[in-house]
């Protein structure tokens, strides 16, 4: 069994809760509060799982910069209440970041 530190365990939970809140926000007619909370929980969880320096290194790799810009622009658009456009841009950025 892999030994996980408490910080990583909390990070895994935060990431899972972030994805859950994002999914609930989409299902509840694009609820802006749930979507924003999901975004922040997801980012906080990723940071706690892999650490702040590795998170910054991941998001600002030269080959992943387009995905990072789209993801963070989508988060900002959701916060500015442009929900549908924000989700589209964010999902596009998510697939560019975490896909091949």
CNS distance restraints for C-alpha pairs under 8 A (distance, minus, plus):
assign (resid   4 and name CA) (resid   8 and name CA) 6.13 0.50 0.50
assign (resid   4 and name CA) (resid   9 and name CA) 6.46 0.50 0.50
assign (resid   5 and name CA) (resid   9 and name CA) 6.37 0.50 0.50
assign (resid   6 and name CA) (resid  10 and name CA) 6.20 0.50 0.50
assign (resid   7 and name CA) (resid  11 and name CA) 6.10 0.50 0.50
assign (resid   7 and name CA) (resid  48 and name CA) 6.12 0.50 0.50
assign (resid   7 and name CA) (resid  49 and name CA) 7.01 0.50 0.50
assign (resid   8 and name CA) (resid  12 and name CA) 6.11 0.50 0.50
assign (resid   8 and name CA) (resid  48 and name CA) 5.88 0.50 0.50
assign (resid   8 and name CA) (resid  49 and name CA) 4.55 0.50 0.50
assign (resid   8 and name CA) (resid  50 and name CA) 7.65 0.50 0.50
assign (resid   9 and name CA) (resid  13 and name CA) 6.40 0.50 0.50
assign (resid   9 and name CA) (resid  49 and name CA) 7.57 0.50 0.50
assign (resid  10 and name CA) (resid  14 and name CA) 6.13 0.50 0.50
assign (resid  10 and name CA) (resid  45 and name CA) 7.33 0.50 0.50
assign (resid  10 and name CA) (resid  48 and name CA) 7.35 0.50 0.50
assign (resid  10 and name CA) (resid  49 and name CA) 7.95 0.50 0.50
assign (resid  11 and name CA) (resid  15 and name CA) 6.06 0.50 0.50
assign (resid  11 and name CA) (resid  44 and name CA) 7.12 0.50 0.50
assign (resid  11 and name CA) (resid  45 and name CA) 4.01 0.50 0.50
assign (resid  11 and name CA) (resid  46 and name CA) 6.33 0.50 0.50
assign (resid  11 and name CA) (resid  47 and name CA) 7.26 0.50 0.50
assign (resid  11 and name CA) (resid  48 and name CA) 4.65 0.50 0.50
assign (resid  11 and name CA) (resid  49 and name CA) 4.89 0.50 0.50
assign (resid  12 and name CA) (resid  16 and name CA) 6.17 0.50 0.50
assign (resid  12 and name CA) (resid  45 and name CA) 6.01 0.50 0.50
assign (resid  12 and name CA) (resid  46 and name CA) 7.59 0.50 0.50
assign (resid  12 and name CA) (resid  48 and name CA) 7.94 0.50 0.50
assign (resid  12 and name CA) (resid  49 and name CA) 6.42 0.50 0.50
assign (resid  13 and name CA) (resid  17 and name CA) 6.04 0.50 0.50
assign (resid  13 and name CA) (resid  45 and name CA) 7.10 0.50 0.50
assign (resid  14 and name CA) (resid  18 and name CA) 5.97 0.50 0.50
assign (resid  14 and name CA) (resid  41 and name CA) 5.44 0.50 0.50
assign (resid  14 and name CA) (resid  42 and name CA) 6.24 0.50 0.50
assign (resid  14 and name CA) (resid  44 and name CA) 6.83 0.50 0.50
assign (resid  14 and name CA) (resid  45 and name CA) 4.53 0.50 0.50
assign (resid  15 and name CA) (resid  19 and name CA) 6.33 0.50 0.50
assign (resid  15 and name CA) (resid  41 and name CA) 6.09 0.50 0.50
assign (resid  15 and name CA) (resid  42 and name CA) 4.39 0.50 0.50
assign (resid  15 and name CA) (resid  43 and name CA) 7.24 0.50 0.50
assign (resid  15 and name CA) (resid  44 and name CA) 7.27 0.50 0.50
assign (resid  15 and name CA) (resid  45 and name CA) 4.34 0.50 0.50
assign (resid  15 and name CA) (resid  46 and name CA) 6.20 0.50 0.50
assign (resid  16 and name CA) (resid  20 and name CA) 6.17 0.50 0.50
assign (resid  16 and name CA) (resid  42 and name CA) 7.27 0.50 0.50
assign (resid  16 and name CA) (resid  45 and name CA) 7.96 0.50 0.50
assign (resid  17 and name CA) (resid  21 and name CA) 6.00 0.50 0.50
assign (resid  17 and name CA) (resid  38 and name CA) 7.02 0.50 0.50
assign (resid  17 and name CA) (resid  41 and name CA) 6.67 0.50 0.50
assign (resid  17 and name CA) (resid  42 and name CA) 7.28 0.50 0.50
assign (resid  18 and name CA) (resid  22 and name CA) 6.10 0.50 0.50
assign (resid  18 and name CA) (resid  37 and name CA) 6.98 0.50 0.50
assign (resid  18 and name CA) (resid  38 and name CA) 3.91 0.50 0.50
assign (resid  18 and name CA) (resid  39 and name CA) 6.12 0.50 0.50
assign (resid  18 and name CA) (resid  40 and name CA) 7.05 0.50 0.50
assign (resid  18 and name CA) (resid  41 and name CA) 4.50 0.50 0.50
assign (resid  18 and name CA) (resid  42 and name CA) 4.32 0.50 0.50
assign (resid  18 and name CA) (resid  43 and name CA) 7.97 0.50 0.50
assign (resid  18 and name CA) (resid  45 and name CA) 7.80 0.50 0.50
assign (resid  19 and name CA) (resid  23 and name CA) 6.15 0.50 0.50
assign (resid  19 and name CA) (resid  38 and name CA) 6.05 0.50 0.50
assign (resid  19 and name CA) (resid  39 and name CA) 7.93 0.50 0.50
assign (resid  19 and name CA) (resid  42 and name CA) 6.46 0.50 0.50
assign (resid  20 and name CA) (resid  24 and name CA) 6.09 0.50 0.50
assign (resid  20 and name CA) (resid  38 and name CA) 7.08 0.50 0.50
assign (resid  21 and name CA) (resid  25 and name CA) 5.96 0.50 0.50
assign (resid  21 and name CA) (resid  34 and name CA) 5.50 0.50 0.50
assign (resid  21 and name CA) (resid  35 and name CA) 6.40 0.50 0.50
assign (resid  21 and name CA) (resid  37 and name CA) 6.71 0.50 0.50
assign (resid  21 and name CA) (resid  38 and name CA) 4.58 0.50 0.50
assign (resid  22 and name CA) (resid  26 and name CA) 6.35 0.50 0.50
assign (resid  22 and name CA) (resid  34 and name CA) 6.29 0.50 0.50
assign (resid  22 and name CA) (resid  35 and name CA) 4.85 0.50 0.50
assign (resid  22 and name CA) (resid  36 and name CA) 7.81 0.50 0.50
assign (resid  22 and name CA) (resid  37 and name CA) 7.62 0.50 0.50
assign (resid  22 and name CA) (resid  38 and name CA) 4.65 0.50 0.50
assign (resid  22 and name CA) (resid  39 and name CA) 6.93 0.50 0.50
assign (resid  23 and name CA) (resid  27 and name CA) 6.21 0.50 0.50
assign (resid  23 and name CA) (resid  35 and name CA) 7.96 0.50 0.50
assign (resid  24 and name CA) (resid  28 and name CA) 5.92 0.50 0.50
assign (resid  24 and name CA) (resid  34 and name CA) 6.88 0.50 0.50
assign (resid  24 and name CA) (resid  35 and name CA) 7.88 0.50 0.50
assign (resid  25 and name CA) (resid  29 and name CA) 6.86 0.50 0.50
assign (resid  25 and name CA) (resid  30 and name CA) 5.16 0.50 0.50
assign (resid  25 and name CA) (resid  31 and name CA) 4.79 0.50 0.50
assign (resid  25 and name CA) (resid  32 and name CA) 6.88 0.50 0.50
assign (resid  25 and name CA) (resid  33 and name CA) 7.54 0.50 0.50
assign (resid  25 and name CA) (resid  34 and name CA) 4.77 0.50 0.50
assign (resid  25 and name CA) (resid  35 and name CA) 5.00 0.50 0.50
assign (resid  26 and name CA) (resid  30 and name CA) 4.57 0.50 0.50
assign (resid  26 and name CA) (resid  31 and name CA) 6.76 0.50 0.50
assign (resid  26 and name CA) (resid  35 and name CA) 7.35 0.50 0.50
assign (resid  30 and name CA) (resid  35 and name CA) 7.32 0.50 0.50
assign (resid  30 and name CA) (resid  83 and name CA) 6.73 0.50 0.50
assign (resid  30 and name CA) (resid  84 and name CA) 7.51 0.50 0.50
assign (resid  31 and name CA) (resid  35 and name CA) 6.29 0.50 0.50
assign (resid  32 and name CA) (resid  36 and name CA) 6.07 0.50 0.50
assign (resid  32 and name CA) (resid  78 and name CA) 6.71 0.50 0.50
assign (resid  32 and name CA) (resid  79 and name CA) 7.33 0.50 0.50
assign (resid  32 and name CA) (resid  81 and name CA) 6.78 0.50 0.50
assign (resid  32 and name CA) (resid  83 and name CA) 6.76 0.50 0.50
assign (resid  33 and name CA) (resid  37 and name CA) 6.10 0.50 0.50
assign (resid  34 and name CA) (resid  38 and name CA) 5.97 0.50 0.50
assign (resid  35 and name CA) (resid  39 and name CA) 6.22 0.50 0.50
assign (resid  35 and name CA) (resid  78 and name CA) 7.25 0.50 0.50
assign (resid  36 and name CA) (resid  40 and name CA) 6.37 0.50 0.50
assign (resid  36 and name CA) (resid  75 and name CA) 7.32 0.50 0.50
assign (resid  36 and name CA) (resid  78 and name CA) 6.68 0.50 0.50
assign (resid  36 and name CA) (resid  79 and name CA) 6.32 0.50 0.50
assign (resid  37 and name CA) (resid  41 and name CA) 6.07 0.50 0.50
assign (resid  38 and name CA) (resid  42 and name CA) 5.98 0.50 0.50
assign (resid  39 and name CA) (resid  43 and name CA) 6.25 0.50 0.50
assign (resid  39 and name CA) (resid  75 and name CA) 6.76 0.50 0.50
assign (resid  40 and name CA) (resid  44 and name CA) 6.02 0.50 0.50
assign (resid  41 and name CA) (resid  45 and name CA) 5.92 0.50 0.50
assign (resid  42 and name CA) (resid  46 and name CA) 6.19 0.50 0.50
assign (resid  43 and name CA) (resid  47 and name CA) 6.18 0.50 0.50
assign (resid  44 and name CA) (resid  48 and name CA) 6.23 0.50 0.50
assign (resid  45 and name CA) (resid  49 and name CA) 6.13 0.50 0.50
assign (resid  46 and name CA) (resid  50 and name CA) 6.25 0.50 0.50
assign (resid  46 and name CA) (resid  51 and name CA) 7.70 0.50 0.50
assign (resid  46 and name CA) (resid  55 and name CA) 7.18 0.50 0.50
assign (resid  47 and name CA) (resid  51 and name CA) 5.02 0.50 0.50
assign (resid  47 and name CA) (resid  52 and name CA) 5.28 0.50 0.50
assign (resid  47 and name CA) (resid  55 and name CA) 5.70 0.50 0.50
assign (resid  48 and name CA) (resid  52 and name CA) 7.17 0.50 0.50
assign (resid  50 and name CA) (resid  54 and name CA) 6.07 0.50 0.50
assign (resid  50 and name CA) (resid  55 and name CA) 6.37 0.50 0.50
assign (resid  51 and name CA) (resid  55 and name CA) 6.03 0.50 0.50
assign (resid  52 and name CA) (resid  56 and name CA) 6.26 0.50 0.50
assign (resid  53 and name CA) (resid  57 and name CA) 6.15 0.50 0.50
assign (resid  54 and name CA) (resid  58 and name CA) 5.94 0.50 0.50
assign (resid  55 and name CA) (resid  59 and name CA) 6.22 0.50 0.50
assign (resid  56 and name CA) (resid  60 and name CA) 6.00 0.50 0.50
assign (resid  57 and name CA) (resid  61 and name CA) 6.07 0.50 0.50
assign (resid  58 and name CA) (resid  64 and name CA) 7.87 0.50 0.50
assign (resid  59 and name CA) (resid  64 and name CA) 6.69 0.50 0.50
assign (resid  59 and name CA) (resid  65 and name CA) 6.88 0.50 0.50
assign (resid  59 and name CA) (resid  68 and name CA) 5.63 0.50 0.50
assign (resid  59 and name CA) (resid  97 and name CA) 7.74 0.50 0.50
assign (resid  60 and name CA) (resid  64 and name CA) 6.63 0.50 0.50
assign (resid  60 and name CA) (resid  65 and name CA) 5.68 0.50 0.50
assign (resid  60 and name CA) (resid  68 and name CA) 7.01 0.50 0.50
assign (resid  61 and name CA) (resid  65 and name CA) 6.02 0.50 0.50
assign (resid  64 and name CA) (resid  68 and name CA) 6.25 0.50 0.50
assign (resid  64 and name CA) (resid  96 and name CA) 7.11 0.50 0.50
assign (resid  64 and name CA) (resid  97 and name CA) 5.92 0.50 0.50
assign (resid  65 and name CA) (resid  69 and name CA) 6.05 0.50 0.50
assign (resid  66 and name CA) (resid  70 and name CA) 6.20 0.50 0.50
assign (resid  66 and name CA) (resid  93 and name CA) 7.24 0.50 0.50
assign (resid  66 and name CA) (resid  96 and name CA) 7.45 0.50 0.50
assign (resid  67 and name CA) (resid  71 and name CA) 5.98 0.50 0.50
assign (resid  67 and name CA) (resid  92 and name CA) 7.29 0.50 0.50
assign (resid  67 and name CA) (resid  93 and name CA) 4.08 0.50 0.50
assign (resid  67 and name CA) (resid  94 and name CA) 6.48 0.50 0.50
assign (resid  67 and name CA) (resid  95 and name CA) 7.45 0.50 0.50
assign (resid  67 and name CA) (resid  96 and name CA) 4.70 0.50 0.50
assign (resid  67 and name CA) (resid  97 and name CA) 4.97 0.50 0.50
assign (resid  68 and name CA) (resid  72 and name CA) 6.10 0.50 0.50
assign (resid  68 and name CA) (resid  93 and name CA) 6.14 0.50 0.50
assign (resid  68 and name CA) (resid  94 and name CA) 7.84 0.50 0.50
assign (resid  68 and name CA) (resid  97 and name CA) 6.55 0.50 0.50
assign (resid  69 and name CA) (resid  73 and name CA) 5.86 0.50 0.50
assign (resid  69 and name CA) (resid  93 and name CA) 7.17 0.50 0.50
assign (resid  70 and name CA) (resid  74 and name CA) 5.98 0.50 0.50
assign (resid  70 and name CA) (resid  89 and name CA) 5.68 0.50 0.50
assign (resid  70 and name CA) (resid  90 and name CA) 5.89 0.50 0.50
assign (resid  70 and name CA) (resid  92 and name CA) 6.86 0.50 0.50
assign (resid  70 and name CA) (resid  93 and name CA) 4.53 0.50 0.50
assign (resid  70 and name CA) (resid  94 and name CA) 7.94 0.50 0.50
assign (resid  71 and name CA) (resid  75 and name CA) 6.39 0.50 0.50
assign (resid  71 and name CA) (resid  89 and name CA) 6.56 0.50 0.50
assign (resid  71 and name CA) (resid  90 and name CA) 4.32 0.50 0.50
assign (resid  71 and name CA) (resid  91 and name CA) 7.05 0.50 0.50
assign (resid  71 and name CA) (resid  92 and name CA) 7.25 0.50 0.50
assign (resid  71 and name CA) (resid  93 and name CA) 4.29 0.50 0.50
assign (resid  71 and name CA) (resid  94 and name CA) 5.90 0.50 0.50
assign (resid  72 and name CA) (resid  76 and name CA) 6.26 0.50 0.50
assign (resid  72 and name CA) (resid  90 and name CA) 7.03 0.50 0.50
assign (resid  72 and name CA) (resid  93 and name CA) 7.98 0.50 0.50
assign (resid  73 and name CA) (resid  77 and name CA) 6.11 0.50 0.50
assign (resid  73 and name CA) (resid  86 and name CA) 7.31 0.50 0.50
assign (resid  73 and name CA) (resid  89 and name CA) 7.13 0.50 0.50
assign (resid  73 and name CA) (resid  90 and name CA) 7.02 0.50 0.50
assign (resid  74 and name CA) (resid  78 and name CA) 6.19 0.50 0.50
assign (resid  74 and name CA) (resid  85 and name CA) 7.44 0.50 0.50
assign (resid  74 and name CA) (resid  86 and name CA) 4.12 0.50 0.50
assign (resid  74 and name CA) (resid  87 and name CA) 6.02 0.50 0.50
assign (resid  74 and name CA) (resid  88 and name CA) 7.34 0.50 0.50
assign (resid  74 and name CA) (resid  89 and name CA) 4.94 0.50 0.50
assign (resid  74 and name CA) (resid  90 and name CA) 4.16 0.50 0.50
assign (resid  74 and name CA) (resid  91 and name CA) 7.90 0.50 0.50
assign (resid  74 and name CA) (resid  93 and name CA) 7.90 0.50 0.50
assign (resid  75 and name CA) (resid  79 and name CA) 6.32 0.50 0.50
assign (resid  75 and name CA) (resid  86 and name CA) 6.41 0.50 0.50
assign (resid  75 and name CA) (resid  87 and name CA) 7.82 0.50 0.50
assign (resid  75 and name CA) (resid  90 and name CA) 6.46 0.50 0.50
assign (resid  76 and name CA) (resid  80 and name CA) 6.16 0.50 0.50
assign (resid  76 and name CA) (resid  86 and name CA) 7.35 0.50 0.50
assign (resid  77 and name CA) (resid  81 and name CA) 6.33 0.50 0.50
assign (resid  77 and name CA) (resid  82 and name CA) 5.19 0.50 0.50
assign (resid  77 and name CA) (resid  83 and name CA) 6.58 0.50 0.50
assign (resid  77 and name CA) (resid  85 and name CA) 7.14 0.50 0.50
assign (resid  77 and name CA) (resid  86 and name CA) 4.63 0.50 0.50
assign (resid  78 and name CA) (resid  82 and name CA) 5.38 0.50 0.50
assign (resid  78 and name CA) (resid  83 and name CA) 4.68 0.50 0.50
assign (resid  78 and name CA) (resid  84 and name CA) 7.83 0.50 0.50
assign (resid  78 and name CA) (resid  85 and name CA) 7.90 0.50 0.50
assign (resid  78 and name CA) (resid  86 and name CA) 4.94 0.50 0.50
assign (resid  78 and name CA) (resid  87 and name CA) 6.95 0.50 0.50
assign (resid  79 and name CA) (resid  83 and name CA) 7.85 0.50 0.50
assign (resid  82 and name CA) (resid  86 and name CA) 5.83 0.50 0.50
assign (resid  83 and name CA) (resid  87 and name CA) 6.07 0.50 0.50
assign (resid  84 and name CA) (resid  88 and name CA) 6.33 0.50 0.50
assign (resid  85 and name CA) (resid  89 and name CA) 6.18 0.50 0.50
assign (resid  86 and name CA) (resid  90 and name CA) 5.88 0.50 0.50
assign (resid  87 and name CA) (resid  91 and name CA) 5.95 0.50 0.50
assign (resid  88 and name CA) (resid  92 and name CA) 6.20 0.50 0.50
assign (resid  89 and name CA) (resid  93 and name CA) 6.19 0.50 0.50
assign (resid  90 and name CA) (resid  94 and name CA) 6.02 0.50 0.50
assign (resid  91 and name CA) (resid  95 and name CA) 6.20 0.50 0.50
assign (resid  92 and name CA) (resid  96 and name CA) 6.30 0.50 0.50
assign (resid  93 and name CA) (resid  97 and name CA) 6.05 0.50 0.50
assign (resid  94 and name CA) (resid  98 and name CA) 6.05 0.50 0.50
assign (resid  94 and name CA) (resid  99 and name CA) 7.79 0.50 0.50
assign (resid  95 and name CA) (resid  99 and name CA) 5.06 0.50 0.50
assign (resid  96 and name CA) (resid 100 and name CA) 7.22 0.50 0.50
